[in-house]
Amino acid sequence: MKDIGWKVGGKQGEGIDSTGEIYALAMHRLGYFVFTYRHFMSLIKGGHTNYKIRVADDMVRHHGDDTHVLIAFDQATVDHNWGELVDGAIVIYDQSSFQATPPTAANVHLFGVPLTDIARETGGPIMKNMVAIGVTAAINEISPEEFRPIVEDKFSRKGQKVVDSNMEALRRGHAYYQEHFQVHFPVPAKPVLAAGADHLYASGNQATAFGALAGGCRVLAAYPITPATEIMYWVLKYFPKYGGVVLQAEDEISAINMAIGANFAGARAMTSTSGPGFSLMMEALGLAGMSETPVVIVDVQRSGPSTGLPTKTEQSDLNEALYGTHGEIQRIVLTPRTVEECFLFVADAFNLAERYQCPVIVLSDLYLGMSYQSIAGFPLDRVRIDRGKLVADADLVGLSPFQYQRYDPSVPDGISPRALPGQPNGRYTALGNEHNGIGLEVEDLETRVVQVDKRARKLSGFKHESGVSVDGDANARFAFIGFGSTYGVLEEARARLAAEGVIVKHIHFSRVGPFPTEPLHEAMAGVDRALVVELNSTGQLASLIRQHAGYHDKLASCLKYNGDPILCKEIISRSHEVFPAEVLNA
Amino acid sequence: MITMKDFKTEKATWCPGCGDFGVLNALQKAAVDLGIHPDDIVVVSGIGCSGKISQHFGSYGFHSLHGRSLPVAQAVKLANKDLTVIAAGGDGDGFGIGMGHFIHAMRRNVDITYVVMDNHIYGLTTGQASPTSDVGFNTKTSPYGTVEAPIHPIQLALAQECGFVAQGFSGNIKQLTQLIEKAIWHKGFSFVNVFSPCVTFNKVNTYDFYKHELVNLDDDDTYDPHDRSAALARVTGRENVVVGLIYEDTTRSSFEDATYGFPEEAIAKRDWALSREELAELAATFR
């Protein structure tokens, strides 16, 4: 795999995002595999922001450690990103507004280009971004014309004149670089895409929303929150056509209670949120558990606790997803590893919620949710709708009111069929109080135990996919263990270590509740030492593994919690510390 | 034909004489009068003495969390628009912990009816001050008298341009039934506040107090319930003693009618599976 890392940075609000989008989409449409990562802050104007685009000739699931080309609209961009520049990297800075100085001595080409001045000549200073893309085209050795389809897509609504002036800015930037500089970082040769395979560009949040629609969700109740809001946007675009409703709730407490209400009524409903909102949902999570109402909750995790770092990524809601709410409830916690799994798992989450009549929590995170990337299509053929046990009208015929046992404790698997409001003779009250079989609030001690046991049986017979994937040599003595969004970077780290001659297998959780104990034991066979990689400060996954499966002497942690996504080199460096040298050198 | 028998359930667990019996009775009578089968009704309640009503009413019910009846109820209605949905709560449930949802439910205007059993006290937790307790009211948590000004639910509803605002008294079931019927009939969010005396813990706002003090707007031919500023003027300062239809605006669109693309057919009754072609078409938008 060959790749190139490109980054544009400046102050928030000066078009950094759209510059990154244009470049990324152009490269994607040319047939490359891209992975993007946006570094941004919780403010509208000012502050440093940057957009990293990795362009590769094969599928990549990480934004990459290195930057080959950096476009800097201010000195802060130079300073902030200096450390990740490769030997011989090119930094283009906007000479019209500042004179860049290297923070430290390094083999970096610091090239000044009057981006803003050139932009002024073609239509206005705002076009400095297009000039920068032109410069990039020159560095990448691509014709400016390759960007025309994207420019037309983006600006044709504003008229041909706007398209023309943007193309002119692009050409001027290209020409200026050709005239003044000789150093290039050509993009790799275009990949040959598999025949018939789709080449799509999506974020985890979009995939989540698409998965919900595909899975039959027609009610989304949510409160805007970074980094989950994009899910609402996508759904808002398509629900009107497919007959759904989006509720912007007054808060997350309302959002989850709405989702529960709609599910009770027989629709498929979801709420999407991030940590602070998820915390507000805890009481209602218990209500869904106790009333045995299906509900799907997507938590796009961000750095916590409290408001934390609203624009930074983390995997620290694992314990909350597994244990949150008072008392004890049944729940399923899925941890999609990729954009494709965001789609598939969310679609399937509605099946699981209805089959087991309990909340299903899908743990995504900012990195997976907001990073756009090229994928080879969605697993459309794997989408199914399975509504679980619903009472047939015929089974209710002849029943007198309140004979129907909504919470029938005699059902062997604990899953008693649901009636939906409007069904004749199916009347019952769903409730968060302890209750008897017909849904009447009771406090007698025997019923309590019977009903607790009934609910517990639902998941003791849980059947689904294994929840653990294993990549690499099954006989490896070393293992990486991760969950969710770190799948891609761990695969890269595994490949890099293999190139060093170190054989590592990669064990990855795509579900943490119910915990896949047996599949983990199978995966751990032959492993002497495992590095548990997770983005939190306390090693929540490692603790969970110890609790369910042991391996106390075999686990070491690789933790990151500064808000930035983990890099491949950080995992490699920790591997060198953890995997014993004599084995590494053997 | 629907009769009161269709709503028969186990006897309610409220204290003998509790105002909530009257509310339950009026709600059931209203459903009978309107000919709505209990299979097609969902009563959603919160927590407190009022919360028991979802189990006693005799329809489908959802006895939800403290203060959260409105979010649940609105979503039930949006998920299945063919159902008649009634949210029921108490003054602590609805105007304390759940107050935020009340304001926003009025903004949203989903076609449900909200009935609050207002007894000015927390009953189920055995007698603490509530958001509608009068200043100076002595309770276990206000032994020297409450110092916080009471919530004025009717004035709040008028200020928030709620499309249907009424106040009833559980000692006058006939009027209360009529008010609830009108509320259910109203398209959009309707609010009925009910003085529902707590015979055990509130010795001030009693049946006798209301019988003596209440002013019935429905008996006043000069009162126009379609004039919001007149309604506000009429209830300001005497909100605690006014009953009747206080305000109705039939021109406001419900959430369902106003929302672009809101499905004609009840969401819960539809087949949601997308065809392979539809899925492929959606996937193609990601190219």
Interface residues (C-beta under 8 A of the other chain):
Chain A: R29 D198 H199 L200 Y201 A202 Q206 F210 L213 A214 G216 C217 R218 V219 A221 Y238 F239 P240 K241 Y242 G243 G244 V245 L247 A249 E250 D251 I253 S254 A255 N257 M258 A259 I260 G261 A262 N263 F264 A265 G266 A267 R268 A269 E283 A284 L287 S291 G377 F378 L380 D381 V383 I385 P401 F402 L420 P421 G422 Q423 P424 N425 G426 R427 Y428 T429 A430 L431 G432 N433 G439 L440 E441
Chain B: D6 K8 T9 E10 P38 D39 D40 V42 V44 K52 S54 Q55 G58 S59 Y60 G61 F62 H63 S64 L65 R68 L70 P71 V72 A73 Q74 A75 V76 K77 L78 A79 N80 D82 L83 G100 H101 I103 H104 R108 T259 Y260 G261 F262 P263 E265 I267 A268 K269 R270 W272 A273 L274 R276 L279 A280 L282 A283 A284 F286 R287
